[in-house]
Amino acid sequence: MDTPGCGRPLEIGEPVPDFALTMVQPEERPVSLADYRGKTALLLGLYRGVYCAFCRRTVARLGRIGDRLRPLGIETLAVIGTTLDNARLYYRHHPTRMAIAVDPALITHRAYRLPRVEATWEVVSAKRVNTSGELPEALPLWEATKALGRLDGFQPTASDIDDGKRTWNQSVGEFLIDRDGIVRWLYMEGATAADYNAKFSSEEQLLSAAHALPPAPRGRLSIDTRETGGRASR
């Protein structure tokens, strides 16, 4: 079945499209799928802007498990739908050990066939959520977003407000891509209001998928974005 605005969803076993983006963490430099192909598997997360409290938590979760994935031959990369300047500002105050790239035009999201939510903002914002379990009870989406922002001490910038207007209906997705550029596991939000922010993949799901990947060949190059600035190291 096709997804609105992006055609048929990617499926397990399919090759993924390349991407060419700018990394903001741990250093500013170009990054593409070619940097990983043939060297290491990649857990790629495609998210809305930093204004999205749910996305901020998911990126933080990827950062926590990155050290557990690296010995399995898997690197992590989160792609955020905001400008380089805005991401630079946010992650200057909220540094993370994982690789972060930006895609303000959501080109990668479309290339990976993530759908846009079909429902109106009025319908979506009325949906009650407590995805992270941090709130005393489920709240309407926009109220939950603001409540989580208060917990975080998050102050939106003008760019965040603009990102929210442009990208609120963009679904998010996570793709475990092997060294040959093939999808081996994925999670995608759907195109309906019911699917929007309904849940995110758990650390247990990610680690289970990671352990199911064939091990990296001995002596194969791997990429350590923390210590080598993205250069390949043995």
N, C-alpha and C positions, 0 to 999 in steps of 0.2 A: 504493500500500500504506500502511495506517495505521501510525503509530509508537506503541508502547505508552504509554498514559497521556496522549496529546496529540493523537490523530487524525492525519489526513493531513498530511505535512510541507509546509511552504511550498515553492513552486516559483518558478523564474524567471518573471517576467511578472506575478506576483500582487501586489496591494496588501498592504502590511504593516499590522498593527494599531498604534494609537497606544500610547504609554507615557507615564507621568508618574512621574518619579523625583527623587531628590535628588542633585545633583552634589557631589562632595567635592574635586575638583581641576578647574581651577585655583582655584576659589572655591566656597563652599557656596551653592547656590541651586537652585531647581526647574529641571528640564529635561524637555522632552517632544519628541515627534516634530514637533509644530507649530512648534517653534523653528527647524526646518530646512526644513520643507515650503515649496516655492516659492522658496527662497532658495539652497539649496546641497544637493548630494548628501551622503550620510552613509554612512560605513563603521562599522557597529554590530557590536561584539563582545560576546557574552554568555558569561560565564565562571563557573566555580565560585569558591569563596572564595580569599582570599590565601594560605591554607594550601597551595593547589595549586601546586607548584613549576612545573608545566608551564604553568599559566595565567599565573603571574607573568612567565614568559619571553615568552609571547605578547603580553601587555600592553606589556612593554618594547619588543618588536619594533614594535608599532603606534606607539608613541611615536617610534621612530627614523624611521619612514617618513612620519609625519604632515606634516612640512614639505615632502615631495615630493608629497603628495596635495593640499595646500591650493591650489597654483597651478592644479591641474586642477579646482578648484571642489568639492573633497570634504573634509569635516570627518570627524574620527574621534571615537568615543565608546565606551569600554569600560564594561560593566556588570558589577559584581562581586557575587556572592552572599554578602554579609556586611553587618554593621550599619554605620551611619554612624560610630559611635565607633571601631569596629575599623579601618575603612578610613582614618579620620582619623589614627589612631595610626600605621598602617603607612606611609602616604604622607607623613606629616610627616618620617619618616626616610628615605624613598625617593621623593623628589619626582619628578614627571614633567611634561612639558610638555603632555601630552594630557589630554583631558577624561575624568574618571572619575566614574561614578555608582554607586549601590548599590541592590541589590534583595535584601534578606535572605530574603524569602519566595519568590523565584524566579518572581514573577508574570509578568515579561517573558519569561523562558525558556519558560514554558508557553504564553503568548500567541503566541510565535513557533514553537510546536510542536516544541521540542527534546525528544527522548525521554529517558526514564530507562533506564539500562542494565538489561537483564533478568536478568543473571547475579548470583550471590551475590558478596559481598565476598571469600570464600575463592577463588573462581574468578578474579575480576578481579585480586586482589592477587598471584596466582601468575604472572600474565602478565609476561614479561620485556620490558623497554622500555629504550630509550636515545634517546628522541625528539629531544632537542636535540643529541645527539652529544658531550656534554661528559664522559660517563663512559667509563672504559677499556673497559667491555663492558656489554652489556644485563644489567640486574638485575631481579629480581621487583619489581613496581610499587611496593610500599611501601618496599622497600629503596632503590630508585632515588629515590623521593621524599625519603627521609631523607638520602641521599647528596647530592642537589642542595641540600637545606636546609643541610647543613654547608658546602657551597661558598659559599652565600649568607650564611652566618652568621645564618640565620633561626631565630628563637625564637618558637614558636607561643604565642599567648595563649589564655586560656580560651575566648574567642569563636572562635578558629581551630579549636580542638578540637571545639567544638560544631558549627561549620560543616561540618567534615569528616564528622561522624557523620550530619548531615542531608543533605548535598549531594554525597557522594562519587560517587553513581550518576547525577548529572545530566550529560547530554551538553552540550557547548559548541557554539557556532555563530558564524559571521560572515556579515553580510549587507551587500552594497553596494546602497544604496537611492537611487534617483534623486530629483530635486527634486519629482517628483510622487508620491513615496511608493511606488514600484514596485520590487520586487526585480530587480536586473540581474545579480547574481552572488551565490553563496552557498557556504559550506562548513559542513557539519554532521557531528558525530560520530554514528555509528549507535547502535543499541540493543543490540548484542551485545558480548561481552567482546573479541572480535577487533577491533572498531572503537574501543574505548576507548583514548584516548591513543596510537593507532596512528601518527598524524602530525598536524601542523598545517599550515595553508596557508603557503606561502613568500612572502617579500617579492616575488619575481618574479611569482608568481601574482596577488597583490594589485595590483601595479603594472600588470600586463597588463590586468586587469579594469578598472582605473581609466582607462587610456588608451582603452578601448573605449567609455566613456561619451560621449555627445554633449557638446561643450563648453558651458559656461554662457553664456547670452546676454550680450552686452555691456551693462554697466551694471546687471546683476542684483545684488541684494544678496547678500553672503556673510557668514558668521559667523566671527569670529576669536575663539576662546575664550581665547587667550593675552593679547590686547592690549585687547580691548573688553569683557571680562567677560561675553561671550556676547551683547552687543548686535550688531545688524546694522550692517555698515559697507560702503561702496562700494569 
